[in-house]
Amino acid sequence: MLKRKLLFLIPLFILSISIFIFIPIKEALVFKYENTDEVIAYIPFSNEKSFQIKYTHSIHLSDVVESYKMTENNEMMQYELMFEDFAIGMPSEAGEGEKFIVSDGKYYLKNMRRTFPSIFLRTGKVRANHTIIYENKEYPLAQSIKPGTLVHIKGEKLTILQLLKGVNILEH
């Protein structure tokens, strides 16, 4: 009788643990190696599902800040762009429905509604100093991701196994 119960309970226990480990449970901003499913690093979302990417422009050598929020479809919607210099690579006017504002010597494109399923980003080796801003705190990507790495950034749910393998940027 005990053997029958064990023969039933052991596979059930293993199945339960497997399901628990492999079912996605935690929403996060995920950084993966290009064209792979391997999680390098992540930022677990709390209630706040917006973030910014800050970097030093390679020509102007001034800060650029791109602001995003996650949509209900798990896409990233860029809603604002801030930059300090007009020149190569920076917009000179607002698109339809957008507002161009100058404030305190900085230029802002506001009311942007540009959505992306994901973003590819090569982390800067020399000057870019790519930084994620989440909940008003700055997290330099070079602390978690090797400079020069091409990363695929997207919002998704992670499994317990992926959470254990990847680097939580907020704790690094």
C-alpha positions as CSV (number, residue, x, y, z in Angstrom):
1,M,0.0,0.0,0.0
2,L,2.8,2.4,0.9
3,K,4.7,1.6,-2.3
4,R,1.6,2.4,-4.4
5,K,1.2,5.7,-2.7
6,L,4.9,6.5,-3.2
7,L,4.7,5.5,-6.8
8,F,1.8,7.9,-7.2
9,L,3.1,10.8,-5.0
10,I,6.7,10.9,-6.3
11,P,5.9,11.6,-9.9
12,L,3.2,14.0,-8.8
13,F,5.7,15.8,-6.7
14,I,8.2,16.0,-9.5
15,L,5.6,17.2,-11.9
16,S,4.5,19.9,-9.5
17,I,8.1,21.1,-9.0
18,S,8.7,21.1,-12.8
19,I,5.6,23.1,-13.4
20,F,6.5,25.6,-10.7
21,I,10.0,26.1,-12.1
22,F,9.1,26.4,-15.8
23,I,5.9,28.4,-15.8
24,P,6.4,32.2,-16.3
25,I,5.4,34.1,-13.2
26,K,7.3,37.5,-12.9
27,E,6.8,40.4,-15.3
28,A,10.2,42.0,-16.1
29,L,12.1,44.1,-18.5
30,V,14.4,41.5,-20.0
31,F,17.8,41.7,-21.6
32,K,18.8,38.7,-23.7
33,Y,21.7,38.0,-26.0
34,E,20.9,38.7,-29.6
35,N,18.8,36.1,-31.3
36,T,18.8,33.7,-28.3
37,D,16.4,33.1,-25.4
38,E,19.2,33.3,-22.8
39,V,18.5,35.9,-20.2
40,I,21.5,38.0,-19.3
41,A,19.8,40.4,-17.0
42,Y,16.4,41.7,-16.0
43,I,14.5,44.3,-14.0
44,P,11.5,42.8,-12.2
45,F,8.5,45.1,-12.5
46,S,6.7,46.2,-9.4
47,N,3.5,48.2,-10.1
48,E,5.6,50.7,-12.1
49,K,6.0,49.5,-15.7
50,S,7.8,52.5,-17.1
51,F,11.5,53.0,-17.5
52,Q,14.1,55.2,-19.3
53,I,17.2,54.6,-21.3
54,K,19.8,57.2,-20.8
55,Y,23.0,57.5,-22.8
56,T,25.7,59.9,-23.9
57,H,25.3,60.8,-27.6
58,S,28.5,59.7,-29.4
59,I,28.9,63.0,-31.4
60,H,27.4,65.7,-29.1
61,L,28.7,64.0,-25.9
62,S,25.6,65.1,-24.1
63,D,22.8,63.1,-22.4
64,V,19.8,61.7,-24.3
65,V,17.0,60.1,-22.3
66,E,14.3,57.9,-24.0
67,S,11.2,57.3,-21.9
68,Y,9.1,54.1,-22.3
69,K,6.1,52.4,-20.7
70,M,4.8,48.9,-21.2
71,T,1.5,48.5,-22.9
72,E,-1.2,46.0,-22.1
73,N,0.1,44.0,-25.1
74,N,3.6,43.8,-23.5
75,E,5.0,46.2,-26.1
76,M,7.2,49.2,-25.2
77,M,5.7,52.6,-26.0
78,Q,8.1,55.5,-26.3
79,Y,6.3,58.5,-24.9
80,E,9.1,61.1,-24.5
81,L,12.6,61.9,-25.8
82,M,14.9,64.4,-24.1
83,F,18.2,65.7,-25.6
84,E,20.5,68.6,-25.2
85,D,21.9,69.3,-28.6
86,F,20.4,69.7,-32.1
87,A,22.6,68.0,-34.6
88,I,23.2,64.6,-36.3
89,G,20.7,62.0,-35.1
90,M,18.4,64.2,-33.2
91,P,14.9,65.1,-34.4
92,S,14.2,68.7,-35.5
93,E,10.4,68.7,-35.2
94,A,7.6,66.9,-33.6
95,G,5.5,64.2,-35.4
96,E,1.8,64.1,-35.6
97,G,0.2,64.6,-32.2
98,E,3.6,65.1,-30.6
99,K,4.8,68.3,-28.8
100,F,8.2,69.9,-29.1
101,I,9.2,71.8,-26.0
102,V,12.3,73.7,-24.9
103,S,12.8,73.9,-21.2
104,D,15.9,74.7,-19.1
105,G,18.2,74.4,-22.2
106,K,16.9,70.9,-23.0
107,Y,14.7,69.8,-25.9
108,Y,11.8,67.5,-25.3
109,L,9.5,65.5,-27.7
110,K,6.4,64.8,-25.6
111,N,3.2,62.9,-26.3
112,M,5.0,60.3,-28.4
113,R,3.1,57.1,-29.0
114,R,5.7,55.0,-30.8
115,T,5.4,51.3,-30.0
116,F,8.0,48.5,-30.3
117,P,7.7,44.8,-29.6
118,S,11.3,44.9,-28.5
119,I,14.5,47.0,-28.9
120,F,18.0,45.9,-29.9
121,L,20.8,47.9,-28.2
122,R,24.5,47.6,-28.4
123,T,25.8,48.6,-25.0
124,G,28.5,51.3,-25.3
125,K,32.2,50.5,-25.0
126,V,33.6,54.0,-25.0
127,R,31.3,56.9,-24.1
128,A,27.7,55.9,-24.3
129,N,27.4,54.7,-20.7
130,H,23.9,53.2,-21.3
131,T,21.9,53.5,-18.1
132,I,18.4,52.2,-17.2
133,I,16.4,54.5,-15.0
134,Y,13.7,52.7,-13.1
135,E,11.7,54.2,-10.2
136,N,14.0,57.2,-10.2
137,K,17.2,55.2,-9.7
138,E,20.0,54.8,-12.2
139,Y,21.5,51.4,-13.1
140,P,24.5,51.5,-15.5
141,L,24.2,48.5,-17.8
142,A,28.0,48.1,-17.8
143,Q,27.6,46.8,-14.2
144,S,25.5,43.8,-15.4
145,I,26.2,43.5,-19.2
146,K,29.6,43.5,-20.8
147,P,30.1,46.7,-22.8
148,G,29.8,46.1,-26.6
149,T,27.2,43.4,-26.2
150,L,24.2,43.4,-28.6
151,V,21.2,42.9,-26.4
152,H,17.5,42.3,-27.2
153,I,15.3,44.2,-24.7
154,K,11.7,43.3,-24.2
155,G,9.0,42.9,-21.6
156,E,8.0,39.4,-20.7
157,K,7.2,37.1,-17.9
158,L,10.1,35.0,-16.5
159,T,10.2,31.6,-14.9
160,I,11.8,30.8,-11.6
161,L,14.7,29.2,-13.4
162,Q,15.2,32.3,-15.6
163,L,15.1,34.5,-12.5
164,L,17.8,32.4,-10.9
165,K,20.0,32.3,-14.0
166,G,19.8,36.0,-14.9
167,V,21.2,39.0,-13.1
168,N,18.6,41.2,-11.3
169,I,19.9,44.7,-12.3
170,L,18.2,46.2,-9.3
171,E,20.4,44.1,-7.0
172,H,23.6,44.4,-8.9
